[in-house]
Amino acid sequence: MPPARSHLRFGRPRKPERKRDTTTSRSRGESVAEITATARAQRIKAGAASDDALNALNGSTIGILHRRWQACASDPGGLSGDQYHAAQAYIATVVHYAQIMGLPLPWPDTPGLRATRADPDEQTILAVRRRFSDFRRALLDAGAAIGVGSRVNAAVYRVCIEDPPLAAVSRGEIENLRYGLNAIARVAR
């Protein structure tokens, strides 16, 4: 039997002063303040103002772009309220469509995050497929109207679904995103 290696610790380093449950000898978990501080620090690192870092909109790229518009409505790099709501409708439709069709999304495939629902009825499936088709057609038509082809569709999918860091989104992509979200807003009405 090899000798015990007391200097090797598995898992992440724990704070020595952390209180432990007396019955199970396990940690009581992180406090709400610690969780909040971590989220705040991550959002400040991503570019949010320190006094506004806990705003839920700072948790995604489309949320940050909407916060830009809220700060200055004339900023060409922001998303209006209608565009933001169109993005939310697009995200919900794409996620529902992917679940119905059995398609993977670009997020980590974690079984705990998947909804466990009964199979939808035929009418719901047709409604989701029709809405997805309408959104896709609107995006492709919008791209054709301004002469950029499928780049509008690609920009909306990338920013809304893949959610890249804001620094990785180009100005041209934001313009295509705004144009595409306007098209989705018209279809969603």
Secondary structure, DSSP 8 states (H G I E B T S, - for coil): -----TT---SS---TT--B-TTT--B----HHHHHHHHHHHHHHTT--GGGTTSGGGGSHHHHHHHHHHH-TT-TTS--HHHHHHHHHHHHHHHHHHHHHT---SS---GGGS-------HHHHHHHHHHHHHHHHHHHHHHHHHT-TTHHHHHHHIIIII---GGGS-HHHHHHHHHHHHHHHHHH-
